[in-house]
Amino acid sequence: MEKVASFFKEERDPWFIRGERRGIEKGRNAEREKTVRNLVKASVLTDEQIASALEVTLEYVAGIRKEME
């Protein structure tokens, strides 16, 4: 069993790498949504400014604003 453990590295496994990338992307999306919600709640910027600053679509920001109403 030790020989297999020394040969198999989790970090090189394609499924591990794929899952890790998905996890990172989910985290980024969650943080982006949280930031959009905070900016909408603060009403400091327009939807266009928020979309431009966070590199998301205007529809995404408008959808979150509509959800919050």
C-alpha positions as CSV (number, residue, x, y, z in Angstrom):
1,M,0.0,0.0,0.0
2,E,2.8,2.4,0.7
3,K,4.2,2.0,-2.8
4,V,0.8,3.1,-4.2
5,A,0.7,6.0,-1.9
6,S,4.1,7.2,-2.9
7,F,3.2,6.8,-6.6
8,F,-0.2,8.3,-6.5
9,K,-0.3,12.1,-5.8
10,E,-3.6,13.6,-5.1
11,E,-2.5,16.9,-6.6
12,R,-1.9,15.3,-10.0
13,D,-5.2,13.5,-10.2
14,P,-7.3,15.0,-13.0
15,W,-10.5,14.5,-10.9
16,F,-9.0,16.3,-7.9
17,I,-7.8,19.2,-10.1
18,R,-11.3,19.5,-11.7
19,G,-13.0,19.5,-8.3
20,E,-10.5,22.0,-6.9
21,R,-11.2,24.3,-9.8
22,R,-14.9,24.0,-9.4
23,G,-14.6,24.8,-5.7
24,I,-12.5,27.9,-6.4
25,E,-15.0,29.1,-9.0
26,K,-17.9,28.5,-6.6
27,G,-16.1,30.6,-3.9
28,R,-15.4,33.4,-6.4
29,N,-19.0,33.4,-7.5
30,A,-20.3,33.5,-3.9
31,E,-17.9,36.4,-3.0
32,R,-18.9,38.3,-6.2
33,E,-22.6,37.9,-5.3
34,K,-22.0,39.1,-1.8
35,T,-20.1,42.1,-3.0
36,V,-22.9,43.0,-5.5
37,R,-25.5,42.7,-2.7
38,N,-23.5,44.9,-0.4
39,L,-23.1,47.6,-3.1
40,V,-26.7,47.5,-4.1
41,K,-27.7,47.7,-0.4
42,A,-25.5,50.7,0.1
43,S,-27.0,52.4,-3.0
44,V,-23.7,54.1,-3.7
45,L,-23.3,53.1,-7.3
46,T,-25.6,52.6,-10.3
47,D,-26.1,49.1,-11.7
48,E,-23.9,49.9,-14.6
49,Q,-21.0,51.0,-12.3
50,I,-21.3,47.9,-10.2
51,A,-21.4,45.6,-13.2
52,S,-18.3,47.4,-14.7
53,A,-16.3,47.4,-11.4
54,L,-17.0,43.7,-10.7
55,E,-16.8,42.5,-14.3
56,V,-20.3,41.0,-14.3
57,T,-23.2,41.6,-16.6
58,L,-25.7,44.3,-16.1
59,E,-28.5,41.7,-16.1
60,Y,-26.7,39.9,-13.2
61,V,-26.7,43.0,-11.1
62,A,-30.3,43.9,-12.0
63,G,-31.4,40.4,-11.1
64,I,-29.8,40.6,-7.7
65,R,-31.4,44.0,-7.1
66,K,-34.8,42.7,-8.1
67,E,-34.3,39.7,-5.7
68,M,-33.5,42.1,-2.9
69,E,-36.7,44.2,-3.3
